[in-house]
């Protein structure tokens, strides 16, 4: 179970964009994520008339390692760690894994 998922609000802990907050747009691989407005670089693009693209300098968002971000806890307004809790359903007698904030134990709404 991934502790950080698409759509989560995260805070960058290290690197050039330390302290920035953004939403996870996608997961590139098992350990890399793309965060909105973080790790944005300038890329020089050649024009390609066959595809209809114009050349120039474009902004591109690159991935960041998930160990460099922490999930944002709106209750405290700070970064927080994620824990996994097993919740039992009384009707079906099945247990499901739920992500919780480590500081408070509150469930993370995704």
Phi, psi and omega in degrees: 000126179284132180281334177244126185238170176298133179096351179284147172274127182230160176241136179280129184267326184223164174099190184298327184259029182303132179093347179286150179241140179198175181260140177287121181273321181196167174252118180285318180210195181298327185236007180238139182230157175252123181247136182298124176078009181240140179060049179270128181236161176267130180238130178273122186244132176281147176289144179226098182293338179292324179266349179082020180262142176266153180277171178142192180256122181240152175274135181227134178268121180260168183281163178225149180289140185292342177287345180268005178231156175227149182289145182270128178262110183293337180291319181261339182078017182231174175286151182214159176269161183248135175240164179247133181233139177269127180243127181267136176266125185291326184286315187259354182058034177246147176256142178235149178274135181231138176278136180227156172285135183290328184288321186246337184085004179287147179288142179274123178274122183260000000 
